[in-house]
Amino acid sequence: MPPLHILPGAIPFPNPLLRPPYKTLTPQPRPPSAPLQWNRKPELSGTTPRVTVITSGKGGVGKTTTTANIGLSLARFGFSVVAIDADVGLRNLDLLLGLENRVNYTVIEVLNGDCRLDQALVRDKRWSNFELLCISKPRSKLPLGFGGKALTWLVDALKARPGGSPDFILIDCPAGIDAGFITAITPANEAVLITTPDITSLRDADRVTGLLECDGIRDIKMVVNRVRTDMIKGEDMMSVLDVQEMLGLPLLGVIPEDSEVIRSTNRGYPLVLNKPPTLAGLAFEQAAWRLVEQDSMQAVVVEEQPKRGFFSFFGG
């Protein structure tokens, strides 16, 4: 091979064998992103444990869905949570959480002396500071001796357990205003009322509000579920502001209509754990934040679309 002549002032071609060791840039792993990023942790207000009953009066408005999503949101914030499914014979909270195959003992076995309280508590694998406690097994009848005093004893046992008292005790109340409702609200000192913007749900919610106040529960906040802004703009659905004026309660959260709710229910995977987050999941997480700090939100007025009538074609 003939020798390579380098002209004066020219830059010699670099020999790859004589290159200085360059550093290779390796991509840095990105930190795991949560469904909703907060700049700070919510400050717990009030005395612990906070015993909160989630009720509505009317069935099918989203009590159990709210209990599951708010409970796991509280656990993600770092608080210890015990969720009690007080619906006897028709429990569904374990299905929404994906824990139906892990419920071996219930409160009935605890009261009968067949197991300990810690054996009946089902710890969530995703968030170890969240636990589920079911009153009874499906299609079972409650003993005649079980009532508000028995549930109050259960809550007191959770407060005094050796592992420490939880920060929140959420009670998923059954539908209706019969004995099951009275039992569920007895140990509670605050309530979250779930309603939808329709007249049947609002009538039941107003009735339940009066019963809660008669039982001595004054701290009542409401969550308006299944809100559709397109129907509100078209004057086919009451606005959140109208609901708040009718019930006269502080607003804890507004949950938009979301088709992902059905998918998350069938999978046993609450909305607040979805990535990327859905609008309903973000709304549940914001409601949990306000619950921690005993805060409320302000309803906004949605501008209504003017309806075109017959005379609008003639400029009317």
GUVOSE-417070 format. One record per residue (C-alpha): residue in three letters; x, y, z. Coordinates in steps of 0.2 Angstrom, whole numbers, always signed. Layout:
// GUVOSE-417070
rest = ala, east = X, north = Y, up = Z;
...
***
This chain:
// GUVOSE-417070
rest = met, east = +0, north = +0, up = +0;
rest = pro, east = +8, north = +17, up = -5;
rest = pro, east = +11, north = +29, up = +10;
rest = leu, east = -2, north = +42, up = +13;
rest = his, east = +5, north = +60, up = +11;
rest = ile, east = -3, north = +73, up = +22;
rest = leu, east = -4, north = +91, up = +15;
rest = pro, east = +2, north = +105, up = +26;
rest = gly, east = -12, north = +112, up = +36;
rest = ala, east = -23, north = +98, up = +33;
rest = ile, east = -32, north = +88, up = +47;
rest = pro, east = -26, north = +70, up = +47;
rest = phe, east = -40, north = +57, up = +45;
rest = pro, east = -42, north = +50, up = +63;
rest = asn, east = -37, north = +32, up = +66;
rest = pro, east = -51, north = +23, up = +74;
rest = leu, east = -39, north = +12, up = +84;
rest = leu, east = -31, north = +28, up = +91;
rest = arg, east = -47, north = +37, up = +96;
rest = pro, east = -48, north = +43, up = +114;
rest = pro, east = -61, north = +34, up = +124;
rest = tyr, east = -77, north = +43, up = +122;
rest = lys, east = -91, north = +41, up = +135;
rest = thr, east = -107, north = +33, up = +128;
rest = leu, east = -123, north = +41, up = +134;
rest = thr, east = -134, north = +29, up = +141;
rest = pro, east = -153, north = +34, up = +143;
rest = gln, east = -158, north = +37, up = +161;
rest = pro, east = -173, north = +28, up = +167;
rest = arg, east = -188, north = +39, up = +170;
rest = pro, east = -196, north = +40, up = +187;
rest = pro, east = -213, north = +31, up = +188;
rest = ser, east = -227, north = +43, up = +185;
rest = ala, east = -242, north = +42, up = +195;
rest = pro, east = -260, north = +46, up = +188;
rest = leu, east = -260, north = +63, up = +196;
rest = gln, east = -244, north = +72, up = +202;
rest = trp, east = -246, north = +83, up = +217;
rest = asn, east = -233, north = +96, up = +223;
rest = arg, east = -236, north = +91, up = +241;
rest = lys, east = -245, north = +78, up = +252;
rest = pro, east = -262, north = +82, up = +259;
rest = glu, east = -263, north = +87, up = +277;
rest = leu, east = -274, north = +76, up = +287;
rest = ser, east = -287, north = +86, up = +296;
rest = gly, east = -297, north = +81, up = +311;
rest = thr, east = -295, north = +68, up = +324;
rest = thr, east = -290, north = +50, up = +318;
rest = pro, east = -297, north = +38, up = +314;
rest = arg, east = -310, north = +47, up = +303;
rest = val, east = -325, north = +36, up = +302;
rest = thr, east = -334, north = +40, up = +286;
rest = val, east = -350, north = +32, up = +279;
rest = ile, east = -353, north = +33, up = +260;
rest = thr, east = -372, north = +33, up = +257;
rest = ser, east = -385, north = +38, up = +245;
rest = gly, east = -402, north = +31, up = +249;
rest = lys, east = -405, north = +26, up = +231;
rest = gly, east = -396, north = +11, up = +223;
rest = gly, east = -385, north = +11, up = +208;
rest = val, east = -378, north = +29, up = +210;
rest = gly, east = -360, north = +24, up = +213;
rest = lys, east = -358, north = +21, up = +232;
rest = thr, east = -347, north = +6, up = +230;
rest = thr, east = -337, north = +13, up = +216;
rest = thr, east = -334, north = +29, up = +226;
rest = thr, east = -329, north = +19, up = +241;
rest = ala, east = -316, north = +9, up = +231;
rest = asn, east = -308, north = +23, up = +222;
rest = ile, east = -308, north = +35, up = +236;
rest = gly, east = -301, north = +22, up = +248;
rest = leu, east = -287, north = +17, up = +236;
rest = ser, east = -283, north = +36, up = +233;
rest = leu, east = -281, north = +38, up = +252;
rest = ala, east = -269, north = +24, up = +252;
rest = arg, east = -259, north = +31, up = +238;
rest = phe, east = -258, north = +47, up = +248;
rest = gly, east = -250, north = +37, up = +262;
rest = phe, east = -264, north = +35, up = +274;
rest = ser, east = -269, north = +18, up = +281;
rest = val, east = -287, north = +14, up = +276;
rest = val, east = -300, north = +0, up = +281;
rest = ala, east = -315, north = -1, up = +270;
rest = ile, east = -330, north = -10, up = +277;
rest = asp, east = -343, north = -17, up = +266;
rest = ala, east = -359, north = -16, up = +276;
rest = asp, east = -370, north = -23, up = +263;
rest = val, east = -377, north = -39, up = +270;
rest = gly, east = -379, north = -53, up = +257;
rest = leu, east = -376, north = -41, up = +242;
rest = arg, east = -358, north = -36, up = +244;
rest = asn, east = -349, north = -30, up = +229;
rest = leu, east = -334, north = -20, up = +236;
rest = asp, east = -323, north = -35, up = +235;
rest = leu, east = -327, north = -37, up = +216;
rest = leu, east = -323, north = -19, up = +212;
rest = leu, east = -306, north = -21, up = +221;
rest = gly, east = -302, north = -38, up = +214;
rest = leu, east = -301, north = -46, up = +231;
rest = glu, east = -316, north = -58, up = +229;
rest = asn, east = -305, north = -74, up = +230;
rest = arg, east = -296, north = -69, up = +246;
rest = val, east = -311, north = -66, up = +258;
rest = asn, east = -311, north = -81, up = +269;
rest = tyr, east = -318, north = -74, up = +285;
rest = thr, east = -330, north = -60, up = +288;
rest = val, east = -337, north = -50, up = +303;
rest = ile, east = -349, north = -64, up = +307;
rest = glu, east = -335, north = -76, up = +310;
rest = val, east = -326, north = -63, up = +321;
rest = leu, east = -342, north = -61, up = +332;
rest = asn, east = -345, north = -79, up = +333;
rest = gly, east = -327, north = -82, up = +339;
rest = asp, east = -322, north = -93, up = +324;
rest = cys, east = -307, north = -81, up = +319;
rest = arg, east = -298, north = -66, up = +324;
rest = leu, east = -301, north = -48, up = +318;
rest = asp, east = -284, north = -48, up = +309;
rest = gln, east = -289, north = -64, up = +300;
rest = ala, east = -305, north = -56, up = +293;
rest = leu, east = -295, north = -41, up = +286;
rest = val, east = -290, north = -43, up = +268;
rest = arg, east = -274, north = -33, up = +264;
rest = asp, east = -273, north = -26, up = +246;
rest = lys, east = -257, north = -33, up = +237;
rest = arg, east = -255, north = -16, up = +227;
rest = trp, east = -256, north = -5, up = +242;
rest = ser, east = -252, north = -13, up = +259;
rest = asn, east = -260, north = +1, up = +269;
rest = phe, east = -277, north = -3, up = +262;
rest = glu, east = -288, north = -17, up = +270;
rest = leu, east = -305, north = -23, up = +266;
rest = leu, east = -317, north = -30, up = +279;
rest = cys, east = -334, north = -38, up = +274;
rest = ile, east = -349, north = -40, up = +286;
rest = ser, east = -355, north = -56, up = +279;
rest = lys, east = -354, north = -68, up = +265;
rest = pro, east = -365, north = -67, up = +249;
rest = arg, east = -382, north = -74, up = +251;
rest = ser, east = -381, north = -75, up = +270;
rest = lys, east = -392, north = -68, up = +282;
rest = leu, east = -387, north = -57, up = +297;
rest = pro, east = -390, north = -63, up = +315;
rest = leu, east = -404, north = -54, up = +324;
rest = gly, east = -391, north = -48, up = +337;
rest = phe, east = -381, north = -38, up = +324;
rest = gly, east = -385, north = -20, up = +323;
rest = gly, east = -377, north = -3, up = +326;
rest = lys, east = -370, north = -8, up = +343;
rest = ala, east = -360, north = -23, up = +335;
rest = leu, east = -353, north = -12, up = +321;
rest = thr, east = -348, north = +1, up = +334;
rest = trp, east = -339, north = -12, up = +344;
rest = leu, east = -330, north = -17, up = +327;
rest = val, east = -325, north = +1, up = +324;
rest = asp, east = -318, north = +2, up = +342;
rest = ala, east = -309, north = -14, up = +340;
rest = leu, east = -301, north = -7, up = +324;
rest = lys, east = -295, north = +8, up = +334;
rest = ala, east = -288, north = -2, up = +347;
rest = arg, east = -279, north = -16, up = +337;
rest = pro, east = -261, north = -19, up = +341;
rest = gly, east = -255, north = -14, up = +324;
rest = gly, east = -261, north = +4, up = +326;
rest = ser, east = -277, north = +13, up = +322;
rest = pro, east = -281, north = +17, up = +304;
rest = asp, east = -282, north = +34, up = +298;
rest = phe, east = -298, north = +32, up = +289;
rest = ile, east = -312, north = +19, up = +291;
rest = leu, east = -324, north = +20, up = +276;
rest = ile, east = -341, north = +11, up = +278;
rest = asp, east = -350, north = +7, up = +261;
rest = cys, east = -368, north = +9, up = +266;
rest = pro, east = -382, north = -2, up = +258;
rest = ala, east = -396, north = +6, up = +248;
rest = gly, east = -412, north = +10, up = +256;
rest = ile, east = -416, north = +18, up = +273;
rest = asp, east = -420, north = +2, up = +283;
rest = ala, east = -411, north = -7, up = +297;
rest = gly, east = -395, north = -10, up = +286;
rest = phe, east = -394, north = +9, up = +284;
rest = ile, east = -396, north = +13, up = +302;
rest = thr, east = -383, north = +0, up = +306;
rest = ala, east = -370, north = +7, up = +294;
rest = ile, east = -372, north = +25, up = +300;
rest = thr, east = -371, north = +22, up = +319;
rest = pro, east = -352, north = +22, up = +321;
rest = ala, east = -349, north = +36, up = +309;
rest = asn, east = -345, north = +54, up = +313;
rest = glu, east = -345, north = +61, up = +295;
rest = ala, east = -354, north = +56, up = +279;
rest = val, east = -351, north = +57, up = +260;
rest = leu, east = -368, north = +58, up = +251;
rest = ile, east = -368, north = +51, up = +233;
rest = thr, east = -381, north = +57, up = +221;
rest = thr, east = -384, north = +59, up = +202;
rest = pro, east = -392, north = +74, up = +194;
rest = asp, east = -409, north = +67, up = +192;
rest = ile, east = -425, north = +70, up = +202;
rest = thr, east = -427, north = +52, up = +209;
rest = ser, east = -409, north = +52, up = +216;
rest = leu, east = -411, north = +70, up = +223;
rest = arg, east = -427, north = +66, up = +232;
rest = asp, east = -419, north = +51, up = +241;
rest = ala, east = -403, north = +61, up = +244;
rest = asp, east = -413, north = +74, up = +253;
rest = arg, east = -422, north = +61, up = +264;
rest = val, east = -405, north = +53, up = +268;
rest = thr, east = -398, north = +70, up = +273;
rest = gly, east = -412, north = +73, up = +286;
rest = leu, east = -409, north = +55, up = +293;
rest = leu, east = -391, north = +58, up = +295;
rest = glu, east = -393, north = +75, up = +304;
rest = cys, east = -406, north = +66, up = +316;
rest = asp, east = -393, north = +53, up = +320;
rest = gly, east = -381, north = +67, up = +325;
rest = ile, east = -370, north = +67, up = +309;
rest = arg, east = -367, north = +86, up = +304;
rest = asp, east = -352, north = +84, up = +293;
rest = ile, east = -360, north = +79, up = +277;
rest = lys, east = -353, north = +82, up = +260;
rest = met, east = -359, north = +76, up = +243;
rest = val, east = -352, north = +69, up = +227;
rest = val, east = -362, north = +72, up = +211;
rest = asn, east = -359, north = +57, up = +200;
rest = arg, east = -362, north = +53, up = +181;
rest = val, east = -362, north = +71, up = +176;
rest = arg, east = -363, north = +75, up = +157;
rest = thr, east = -359, north = +92, up = +152;
rest = asp, east = -366, north = +90, up = +135;
rest = met, east = -383, north = +87, up = +142;
rest = ile, east = -381, north = +101, up = +154;
rest = lys, east = -378, north = +113, up = +140;
rest = gly, east = -393, north = +107, up = +131;
rest = glu, east = -404, north = +109, up = +146;
rest = asp, east = -407, north = +90, up = +147;
rest = met, east = -399, north = +88, up = +164;
rest = met, east = -398, north = +98, up = +180;
rest = ser, east = -382, north = +107, up = +183;
rest = val, east = -371, north = +104, up = +198;
rest = leu, east = -375, north = +121, up = +204;
rest = asp, east = -394, north = +116, up = +204;
rest = val, east = -390, north = +100, up = +213;
rest = gln, east = -380, north = +110, up = +226;
rest = glu, east = -394, north = +123, up = +228;
rest = met, east = -407, north = +109, up = +230;
rest = leu, east = -398, north = +99, up = +244;
rest = gly, east = -388, north = +113, up = +252;
rest = leu, east = -373, north = +103, up = +255;
rest = pro, east = -354, north = +106, up = +253;
rest = leu, east = -348, north = +99, up = +237;
rest = leu, east = -334, north = +86, up = +238;
rest = gly, east = -332, north = +81, up = +220;
rest = val, east = -340, north = +80, up = +203;
rest = ile, east = -338, north = +64, up = +193;
rest = pro, east = -340, north = +65, up = +175;
rest = glu, east = -349, north = +51, up = +165;
rest = asp, east = -335, north = +38, up = +160;
rest = ser, east = -337, north = +22, up = +150;
rest = glu, east = -321, north = +16, up = +158;
rest = val, east = -330, north = +13, up = +174;
rest = ile, east = -338, north = -3, up = +167;
rest = arg, east = -322, north = -9, up = +161;
rest = ser, east = -313, north = -6, up = +178;
rest = thr, east = -327, north = -14, up = +187;
rest = asn, east = -326, north = -30, up = +177;
rest = arg, east = -307, north = -31, up = +179;
rest = gly, east = -307, north = -27, up = +198;
rest = tyr, east = -296, north = -13, up = +195;
rest = pro, east = -301, north = +4, up = +201;
rest = leu, east = -300, north = +19, up = +190;
rest = val, east = -288, north = +29, up = +201;
rest = leu, east = -275, north = +15, up = +196;
rest = asn, east = -277, north = +17, up = +177;
rest = lys, east = -262, north = +24, up = +167;
rest = pro, east = -265, north = +35, up = +158;
rest = pro, east = -278, north = +42, up = +170;
rest = thr, east = -296, north = +45, up = +165;
rest = leu, east = -306, north = +60, up = +169;
rest = ala, east = -317, north = +50, up = +182;
rest = gly, east = -301, north = +43, up = +190;
rest = leu, east = -294, north = +61, up = +192;
rest = ala, east = -310, north = +67, up = +199;
rest = phe, east = -311, north = +53, up = +212;
rest = glu, east = -293, north = +57, up = +217;
rest = gln, east = -297, north = +76, up = +219;
rest = ala, east = -312, north = +71, up = +230;
rest = ala, east = -301, north = +60, up = +241;
rest = trp, east = -289, north = +75, up = +243;
rest = arg, east = -303, north = +86, up = +249;
rest = leu, east = -309, north = +73, up = +260;
rest = val, east = -292, north = +72, up = +269;
rest = glu, east = -291, north = +91, up = +272;
rest = gln, east = -310, north = +92, up = +275;
rest = asp, east = -311, north = +104, up = +261;
rest = ser, east = -325, north = +107, up = +248;
rest = met, east = -326, north = +114, up = +230;
rest = gln, east = -336, north = +127, up = +221;
rest = ala, east = -348, north = +123, up = +207;
rest = val, east = -346, north = +132, up = +191;
rest = val, east = -360, north = +137, up = +179;
rest = val, east = -360, north = +129, up = +163;
rest = glu, east = -365, north = +141, up = +149;
rest = glu, east = -381, north = +134, up = +141;
rest = gln, east = -383, north = +133, up = +122;
rest = pro, east = -398, north = +143, up = +116;
rest = lys, east = -411, north = +133, up = +109;
rest = arg, east = -418, north = +137, up = +91;
rest = gly, east = -437, north = +137, up = +90;
rest = phe, east = -449, north = +138, up = +76;
rest = phe, east = -448, north = +157, up = +76;
rest = ser, east = -429, north = +157, up = +75;
rest = phe, east = -430, north = +154, up = +57;
rest = phe, east = -438, north = +171, up = +55;
rest = gly, east = -425, north = +180, up = +65;
rest = gly, east = -435, north = +177, up = +82;
***
